[in-house]
Amino acid sequence: MISQLLAEGAIVHHSELPIPGILFGVIAFVSFLALGLVTMSYRDVANRHSHKTAGTKASH
């Protein structure tokens, strides 16, 4: 009786993934690529408005 209870407790219930496993990696890669593009789009923004910072630059 005890061995039967232990055997029933050892049963693992497997659940299916909603999408294939490789797509989780693809989604993560595309997400990081999109975030990288957003980050790169802000490069050199401060230099576009040099008239605002012209007086604060140190002259050497």
Backbone as CSV, one residue per row, in Angstrom:
resi,resn,N_x,N_y,N_z,CA_x,CA_y,CA_z,C_x,C_y,C_z
1,MET,0.824,-1.184,0.000,0.000,0.000,0.000,0.874,1.255,0.000
2,ILE,1.908,1.288,0.831,2.777,2.466,0.880,3.510,2.626,-0.444
3,SER,3.964,1.536,-1.042,4.690,1.627,-2.313,3.770,2.148,-3.422
4,GLN,2.490,1.805,-3.349,1.541,2.294,-4.340,1.353,3.809,-4.179
5,LEU,1.277,4.316,-2.966,1.145,5.761,-2.733,2.395,6.506,-3.197
6,LEU,3.560,5.907,-2.955,4.802,6.535,-3.405,4.873,6.561,-4.934
7,ALA,4.428,5.505,-5.578,4.456,5.443,-7.036,3.501,6.465,-7.628
8,GLU,2.354,6.665,-7.021,1.406,7.652,-7.526,1.937,9.075,-7.315
9,GLY,2.679,9.295,-6.249,3.247,10.606,-5.980,4.408,10.937,-6.904
10,ALA,5.040,9.916,-7.486,6.185,10.128,-8.357,5.772,10.442,-9.792
11,ILE,4.510,10.354,-10.087,4.047,10.639,-11.443,4.171,12.129,-11.703
12,VAL,4.823,12.462,-12.793,5.022,13.860,-13.166,4.022,14.190,-14.269
13,HIS,3.278,15.247,-14.032,2.305,15.664,-15.027,2.982,16.619,-15.989
14,HIS,3.009,16.236,-17.244,3.683,17.019,-18.276,2.668,17.937,-18.950
15,SER,3.040,19.193,-19.092,2.157,20.118,-19.796,2.842,20.573,-21.075
16,GLU,2.081,20.740,-22.100,2.609,21.155,-23.393,2.861,22.657,-23.407
17,LEU,3.890,23.063,-24.124,4.167,24.476,-24.305,3.191,25.052,-25.332
18,PRO,2.817,26.309,-25.189,1.878,26.892,-26.149,2.481,27.080,-27.537
19,ILE,3.817,27.234,-27.612,4.517,27.344,-28.895,5.754,26.464,-28.822
20,PRO,6.331,26.111,-29.964,7.554,25.303,-29.927,8.674,26.022,-29.162
21,GLY,9.542,25.278,-28.531,10.576,25.834,-27.669,11.520,26.794,-28.372
22,ILE,11.854,26.534,-29.620,12.792,27.389,-30.343,12.221,28.789,-30.545
23,LEU,10.916,28.917,-30.588,10.317,30.236,-30.795,10.499,31.151,-29.588
24,PHE,10.667,30.594,-28.405,10.956,31.429,-27.238,12.293,32.144,-27.432
25,GLY,13.277,31.442,-27.950,14.568,32.056,-28.241,14.484,33.089,-29.341
26,VAL,13.700,32.788,-30.378,13.532,33.736,-31.487,12.846,35.007,-30.996
27,ILE,11.836,34.864,-30.170,11.126,36.026,-29.634,12.066,36.865,-28.763
28,ALA,12.873,36.212,-27.940,13.829,36.942,-27.099,14.858,37.669,-27.955
29,PHE,15.355,37.008,-29.003,16.347,37.632,-29.884,15.767,38.849,-30.588
30,VAL,14.565,38.734,-31.111,13.921,39.859,-31.796,13.650,40.996,-30.812
31,SER,13.253,40.664,-29.595,13.003,41.698,-28.593,14.279,42.463,-28.261
32,PHE,15.383,41.754,-28.035,16.644,42.423,-27.730,17.163,43.209,-28.926
33,LEU,16.933,42.707,-30.128,17.330,43.443,-31.325,16.543,44.748,-31.437
34,ALA,15.253,44.703,-31.168,14.429,45.910,-31.213,14.865,46.902,-30.141
35,LEU,15.151,46.420,-28.931,15.623,47.314,-27.874,16.983,47.911,-28.223
36,GLY,17.833,47.145,-28.868,19.128,47.662,-29.305,18.971,48.745,-30.361
37,LEU,18.029,48.561,-31.274,17.781,49.585,-32.293,17.244,50.869,-31.679
38,VAL,16.383,50.743,-30.680,15.875,51.930,-29.991,17.020,52.643,-29.285
39,THR,17.894,51.883,-28.648,19.034,52.482,-27.961,19.962,53.174,-28.949
40,MET,20.222,52.540,-30.085,21.104,53.136,-31.080,20.495,54.379,-31.713
41,SER,19.188,54.481,-31.716,18.553,55.648,-32.320,18.778,56.908,-31.499
42,TYR,19.168,56.770,-30.238,19.427,57.921,-29.382,20.892,58.343,-29.383
43,ARG,21.719,57.720,-30.226,23.124,58.104,-30.304,23.246,59.509,-30.869
44,ASP,24.127,60.254,-30.329,24.481,61.570,-30.835,23.335,62.580,-30.797
45,VAL,22.354,62.364,-29.953,21.235,63.301,-29.851,21.701,64.624,-29.261
46,ALA,22.613,64.586,-28.306,23.088,65.826,-27.678,23.816,66.706,-28.689
47,ASN,24.492,66.114,-29.645,25.233,66.907,-30.623,24.333,67.538,-31.671
48,ARG,23.114,67.139,-31.770,22.183,67.749,-32.719,21.783,69.146,-32.282
49,HIS,21.910,69.424,-31.000,21.499,70.707,-30.457,22.705,71.394,-29.835
50,SER,23.732,71.608,-30.637,24.958,72.174,-30.098,24.790,73.623,-29.667
51,HIS,23.806,74.340,-30.213,23.598,75.727,-29.820,23.163,75.850,-28.360
52,LYS,22.605,74.804,-27.806,22.170,74.841,-26.410,23.343,74.647,-25.454
53,THR,24.382,73.979,-25.889,25.507,73.701,-24.999,26.773,74.450,-25.411
54,ALA,26.677,75.379,-26.353,27.861,76.089,-26.848,28.525,76.912,-25.755
55,GLY,27.778,77.507,-24.855,28.360,78.350,-23.811,28.975,77.589,-22.670
56,THR,28.660,76.324,-22.529,29.153,75.552,-21.383,30.407,74.761,-21.692
57,LYS,30.853,74.736,-22.931,32.049,73.973,-23.276,33.282,74.700,-22.751
58,ALA,34.184,73.929,-22.215,35.430,74.505,-21.702,36.360,74.779,-22.873
59,SER,36.946,75.927,-22.906,37.891,76.242,-23.983,39.302,76.012,-23.476
60,HIS,40.029,75.198,-24.199,41.395,74.855,-23.803,42.353,75.421,-24.790
